[in-house]
Amino acid sequence: MAKERKFDFAPLPLPEVQEDEPVIAITPAPADVTDGAPTKVTFDCDFVLMENMKDYGYWEGLTQKDIIIESLKLYFQDKEIRPRPDKIRNRTKVGRKPKSALV
């Protein structure tokens, strides 16, 4: 017969946020870009960097998505971002067509 055991679960530690820090706001360079649905991205990453991100996310209670988005915000914080030329921006996409367009 299994014994009934009661466990006490401690809440995950939340990242400390100082109220003195300014809020980082990144505005897209082109005015016609709207903040719509998120874009899925896939890329190769060094194994050690990925493991570090997983370990950090585990102990801080963050997702990999949260870590990458925060990292990109910090990276672009002090950069000058120039928009791509319209010819490049409006270029048709190369690759496989989505299954919904094949019907």
LOGU-53961 format. One record per residue: residue in three letters; x, y, z of N, C-alpha, C in turn. Coordinates in pm, whole numbers, plus 50000, padded with zeros to 5 digits. Each point is the difference from the previous one (the first is absolute). Layout:
<sites>
+-----+-------+-------+-------+-------+-------+-------+-------+-------+-------+
! res !    nu !    nv !    nw !   cau !   cav !   caw !    cu !    cv !    cw !
+-----+-------+-------+-------+-------+-------+-------+-------+-------+-------+
! ALA !     X !     Y !     Z !     X !     Y !     Z !     X !     Y !     Z !
...
+-----+-------+-------+-------+-------+-------+-------+-------+-------+-------+
</sites>
This chain:
<sites>
+-----+-------+-------+-------+-------+-------+-------+-------+-------+-------+
! res !    nu !    nv !    nw !   cau !   cav !   caw !    cu !    cv !    cw !
+-----+-------+-------+-------+-------+-------+-------+-------+-------+-------+
! MET ! 50082 ! 49883 ! 50000 ! 49918 ! 50117 ! 50000 ! 50088 ! 50125 ! 50000 !
! ALA ! 49968 ! 50091 ! 49914 ! 50081 ! 50121 ! 49988 ! 49964 ! 50098 ! 50112 !
! LYS ! 50100 ! 50062 ! 50055 ! 49978 ! 50099 ! 50105 ! 49959 ! 50132 ! 49937 !
! GLU ! 49914 ! 50069 ! 50070 ! 49963 ! 50133 ! 49951 ! 50103 ! 50099 ! 50051 !
! ARG ! 50060 ! 50069 ! 49908 ! 50101 ! 50099 ! 50036 ! 49953 ! 50137 ! 49955 !
! LYS ! 50018 ! 50096 ! 50083 ! 49965 ! 50137 ! 49964 ! 50128 ! 50076 ! 49975 !
! PHE ! 50003 ! 50068 ! 49887 ! 50118 ! 50075 ! 49962 ! 49970 ! 50149 ! 50007 !
! ASP ! 50097 ! 50076 ! 50043 ! 49989 ! 50146 ! 49997 ! 50079 ! 50049 ! 49880 !
! PHE ! 49932 ! 50069 ! 49910 ! 50065 ! 50052 ! 49881 ! 50032 ! 50146 ! 50021 !
! ALA ! 50123 ! 50036 ! 49977 ! 50041 ! 50140 ! 50011 ! 49981 ! 50065 ! 49864 !
! PRO ! 49957 ! 50126 ! 49996 ! 49984 ! 50067 ! 49871 ! 50135 ! 50024 ! 49934 !
! LEU ! 49997 ! 50004 ! 49868 ! 50122 ! 50029 ! 49925 ! 50044 ! 50143 ! 50029 !
! PRO ! 50130 ! 50024 ! 50008 ! 50045 ! 50137 ! 50022 ! 49976 ! 50085 ! 49876 !
! LEU ! 49946 ! 50117 ! 50021 ! 49975 ! 50092 ! 49890 ! 50120 ! 50091 ! 49983 !
! PRO ! 50032 ! 50036 ! 49875 ! 50112 ! 50092 ! 49980 ! 49969 ! 50134 ! 50066 !
! GLU ! 50099 ! 50052 ! 50069 ! 49981 ! 50126 ! 50069 ! 50004 ! 50115 ! 49900 !
! VAL ! 49903 ! 50089 ! 50010 ! 49992 ! 50114 ! 49911 ! 50013 ! 50125 ! 50086 !
! GLN ! 50098 ! 50081 ! 49968 ! 50017 ! 50125 ! 50073 ! 49911 ! 50106 ! 49937 !
! GLU ! 49934 ! 50077 ! 50084 ! 49909 ! 50101 ! 49948 ! 50074 ! 50122 ! 49946 !
! ASP ! 50129 ! 50013 ! 50033 ! 50078 ! 50115 ! 49954 ! 50037 ! 49989 ! 49853 !
! GLU ! 50005 ! 49877 ! 49948 ! 50047 ! 49980 ! 49864 ! 49900 ! 50057 ! 49899 !
! PRO ! 50050 ! 50064 ! 49894 ! 49909 ! 50049 ! 49896 ! 49944 ! 49883 ! 49920 !
! VAL ! 49880 ! 50016 ! 49951 ! 49938 ! 49898 ! 49919 ! 50061 ! 50005 ! 49861 !
! ILE ! 50040 ! 49884 ! 49949 ! 50061 ! 49993 ! 49868 ! 49888 ! 49987 ! 49897 !
! ALA ! 49990 ! 50099 ! 49915 ! 49899 ! 49996 ! 49895 ! 50070 ! 50002 ! 49865 !
! ILE ! 49973 ! 49902 ! 49921 ! 50060 ! 49992 ! 49868 ! 49889 ! 50024 ! 49899 !
! THR ! 50019 ! 50101 ! 49919 ! 49903 ! 50027 ! 49895 ! 50060 ! 49958 ! 49867 !
! PRO ! 49923 ! 49936 ! 49916 ! 50053 ! 49958 ! 49871 ! 50033 ! 50122 ! 49915 !
! ALA ! 50103 ! 49987 ! 49919 ! 50045 ! 50112 ! 49918 ! 49896 ! 50042 ! 49897 !
! PRO ! 49945 ! 49909 ! 49918 ! 49901 ! 50044 ! 49903 ! 49865 ! 50026 ! 50068 !
! ALA ! 49931 ! 50100 ! 49951 ! 49873 ! 50038 ! 50061 ! 49887 ! 49905 ! 49959 !
! ASP ! 50016 ! 49927 ! 49890 ! 49891 ! 49915 ! 49952 ! 50000 ! 49860 ! 50064 !
! VAL ! 50094 ! 49972 ! 50089 ! 50003 ! 49871 ! 50066 ! 49905 ! 50004 ! 50119 !
! THR ! 49909 ! 49905 ! 50004 ! 49906 ! 49994 ! 50112 ! 50040 ! 49886 ! 50093 !
! ASP ! 49960 ! 50013 ! 50124 ! 50032 ! 49899 ! 50099 ! 49893 ! 49893 ! 49995 !
! GLY ! 50010 ! 49911 ! 49903 ! 49900 ! 49897 ! 49979 ! 50039 ! 49869 ! 50065 !
! ALA ! 49965 ! 49894 ! 49933 ! 50030 ! 49867 ! 50051 ! 50151 ! 49977 ! 50002 !
! PRO ! 50048 ! 49925 ! 50098 ! 50144 ! 49975 ! 50006 ! 50045 ! 49914 ! 49882 !
! THR ! 50125 ! 50013 ! 49965 ! 50058 ! 49924 ! 49889 ! 50082 ! 49886 ! 50057 !
! LYS ! 49981 ! 49882 ! 49947 ! 50079 ! 49885 ! 50043 ! 50133 ! 50002 ! 49927 !
! VAL ! 50106 ! 49973 ! 50074 ! 50133 ! 49997 ! 49941 ! 50068 ! 49869 ! 50037 !
! THR ! 50087 ! 49954 ! 49912 ! 50079 ! 49881 ! 50024 ! 50143 ! 50033 ! 49960 !
! PHE ! 50094 ! 49967 ! 50087 ! 50139 ! 50028 ! 49968 ! 50090 ! 49902 ! 50075 !
! ASP ! 50122 ! 49987 ! 49950 ! 50099 ! 49916 ! 50066 ! 50065 ! 50079 ! 50112 !
! CYS ! 50027 ! 49933 ! 50109 ! 50060 ! 50065 ! 50116 ! 50107 ! 49909 ! 50057 !
! ASP ! 50106 ! 50058 ! 50053 ! 50106 ! 49924 ! 50063 ! 49943 ! 49920 ! 50117 !
! PHE ! 50039 ! 49875 ! 50013 ! 49947 ! 49911 ! 50103 ! 50022 ! 50056 ! 50140 !
! VAL ! 50118 ! 50055 ! 50026 ! 50030 ! 50053 ! 50134 ! 49910 ! 50118 ! 50033 !
! LEU ! 49976 ! 50088 ! 49902 ! 49911 ! 50114 ! 50025 ! 49858 ! 49953 ! 50029 !
! MET ! 49955 ! 49899 ! 49928 ! 49865 ! 49948 ! 50020 ! 49986 ! 49937 ! 50138 !
! GLU ! 50100 ! 49924 ! 50042 ! 49997 ! 49938 ! 50132 ! 50002 ! 50106 ! 50110 !
! ASN ! 50082 ! 50104 ! 49981 ! 50003 ! 50109 ! 50098 ! 49863 ! 50067 ! 50011 !
! MET ! 49935 ! 50020 ! 49886 ! 49869 ! 50064 ! 50000 ! 49898 ! 49911 ! 50072 !
! LYS ! 50003 ! 49870 ! 49973 ! 49907 ! 49908 ! 50066 ! 50023 ! 49998 ! 50151 !
! ASP ! 50127 ! 49996 ! 50042 ! 50031 ! 49998 ! 50143 ! 49955 ! 50129 ! 50067 !
! TYR ! 50030 ! 50113 ! 49937 ! 49961 ! 50129 ! 50057 ! 49848 ! 50011 ! 50008 !
! GLY ! 49932 ! 49960 ! 49895 ! 49855 ! 50007 ! 49999 ! 49938 ! 49911 ! 50106 !
! TYR ! 50058 ! 49885 ! 50024 ! 49948 ! 49909 ! 50101 ! 50005 ! 50065 ! 50138 !
! TRP ! 50116 ! 50055 ! 50036 ! 50017 ! 50054 ! 50134 ! 49933 ! 50135 ! 50018 !
! GLU ! 49982 ! 50075 ! 49894 ! 49936 ! 50132 ! 50012 ! 49850 ! 49994 ! 49971 !
! GLY ! 49951 ! 49885 ! 49957 ! 49858 ! 49987 ! 49969 ! 49960 ! 50073 ! 49872 !
! LEU ! 50089 ! 50002 ! 49903 ! 49976 ! 50068 ! 49873 ! 49995 ! 49898 ! 49887 !
! THR ! 49929 ! 50034 ! 49894 ! 49999 ! 49915 ! 49882 ! 50113 ! 50040 ! 49908 !
! GLN ! 50033 ! 49913 ! 49907 ! 50105 ! 50032 ! 49904 ! 49958 ! 50121 ! 49916 !
! LYS ! 49872 ! 50007 ! 49969 ! 49948 ! 50114 ! 49924 ! 50024 ! 50131 ! 50075 !
! ASP ! 49970 ! 50002 ! 50130 ! 50021 ! 50120 ! 50081 ! 50146 ! 50043 ! 50000 !
! ILE ! 50089 ! 49903 ! 50012 ! 50144 ! 50030 ! 50005 ! 50047 ! 50057 ! 49867 !
! ILE ! 49957 ! 49941 ! 49889 ! 50043 ! 50048 ! 49868 ! 49944 ! 50139 ! 49972 !
! ILE ! 49873 ! 50023 ! 50031 ! 49941 ! 50132 ! 49975 ! 50069 ! 50107 ! 50083 !
! GLU ! 50026 ! 49971 ! 50127 ! 50069 ! 50097 ! 50086 ! 50142 ! 50025 ! 49949 !
! SER ! 50067 ! 49895 ! 49955 ! 50136 ! 50015 ! 49947 ! 50000 ! 50088 ! 49875 !
! LEU ! 49902 ! 49980 ! 49911 ! 49992 ! 50082 ! 49879 ! 49970 ! 50145 ! 50034 !
! LYS ! 49913 ! 50023 ! 50097 ! 49970 ! 50138 ! 50042 ! 50124 ! 50069 ! 50052 !
! LEU ! 50076 ! 49930 ! 50083 ! 50123 ! 50059 ! 50054 ! 50104 ! 50022 ! 49891 !
! TYR ! 50008 ! 49909 ! 49904 ! 50097 ! 50013 ! 49891 ! 49970 ! 50123 ! 49914 !
! PHE ! 49872 ! 50020 ! 49966 ! 49963 ! 50110 ! 49912 ! 49977 ! 50132 ! 50073 !
! GLN ! 50014 ! 50001 ! 50130 ! 49971 ! 50118 ! 50080 ! 50081 ! 50123 ! 49957 !
! ASP ! 50128 ! 49984 ! 49974 ! 50084 ! 50114 ! 49967 ! 50046 ! 49999 ! 49854 !
! LYS ! 49931 ! 49926 ! 49916 ! 50037 ! 49991 ! 49858 ! 49911 ! 50092 ! 49916 !
! GLU ! 50057 ! 50051 ! 49894 ! 49923 ! 50075 ! 49901 ! 49950 ! 49901 ! 49897 !
! ILE ! 49869 ! 49993 ! 49983 ! 49941 ! 49903 ! 49908 ! 49945 ! 50074 ! 49879 !
! ARG ! 50058 ! 49969 ! 49885 ! 49952 ! 50060 ! 49876 ! 49910 ! 49900 ! 49929 !
! PRO ! 49888 ! 50045 ! 49945 ! 49911 ! 49906 ! 49930 ! 50063 ! 49951 ! 49869 !
! ARG ! 49963 ! 49879 ! 49962 ! 50047 ! 49946 ! 49873 ! 49935 ! 50076 ! 49885 !
! PRO ! 50062 ! 50000 ! 49883 ! 49937 ! 50064 ! 49884 ! 49869 ! 49929 ! 49965 !
! ASP ! 49905 ! 50075 ! 49944 ! 49870 ! 49943 ! 49964 ! 50014 ! 49884 ! 49902 !
! LYS ! 50097 ! 50008 ! 49911 ! 50021 ! 49893 ! 49902 ! 50030 ! 49868 ! 50071 !
! ILE ! 50079 ! 50005 ! 50102 ! 50035 ! 49880 ! 50076 ! 49885 ! 49959 ! 50091 !
! ARG ! 49936 ! 50095 ! 50065 ! 49892 ! 49972 ! 50094 ! 49880 ! 49934 ! 49931 !
! ASN ! 49966 ! 50045 ! 49878 ! 49882 ! 49950 ! 49928 ! 50030 ! 49884 ! 49908 !
! ARG ! 50120 ! 49944 ! 50007 ! 50038 ! 49888 ! 49915 ! 49915 ! 49879 ! 50035 !
! THR ! 49962 ! 49924 ! 49898 ! 49920 ! 49881 ! 50024 ! 50083 ! 49897 ! 50074 !
! LYS ! 49932 ! 49923 ! 50084 ! 50069 ! 49900 ! 50080 ! 50036 ! 49880 ! 49915 !
! VAL ! 50117 ! 49946 ! 50024 ! 50047 ! 49883 ! 49928 ! 49986 ! 49880 ! 50092 !
! GLY ! 49959 ! 49889 ! 49947 ! 49989 ! 49879 ! 50081 ! 49869 ! 49928 ! 49976 !
! ARG ! 49970 ! 49907 ! 50085 ! 49880 ! 49920 ! 49987 ! 49877 ! 50085 ! 50029 !
! LYS ! 49895 ! 49970 ! 49926 ! 49875 ! 50069 ! 50023 ! 49927 ! 49935 ! 50117 !
! PRO ! 49926 ! 50077 ! 50078 ! 49925 ! 49938 ! 50109 ! 49897 ! 49902 ! 49946 !
! LYS ! 49968 ! 49899 ! 50080 ! 49905 ! 49897 ! 49957 ! 49864 ! 50058 ! 49968 !
! SER ! 49962 ! 50106 ! 50069 ! 49868 ! 50060 ! 49975 ! 49991 ! 50062 ! 49860 !
! ALA ! 50114 ! 50040 ! 49942 ! 50000 ! 50060 ! 49867 ! 50004 ! 49895 ! 49890 !
! LEU ! 50028 ! 49877 ! 50034 ! 50011 ! 49894 ! 49900 ! 49864 ! 49942 ! 49960 !
! VAL ! 49897 ! 50030 ! 50072 ! 49868 ! 49940 ! 49971 ! 49940 ! 50053 ! 49877 !
+-----+-------+-------+-------+-------+-------+-------+-------+-------+-------+
</sites>
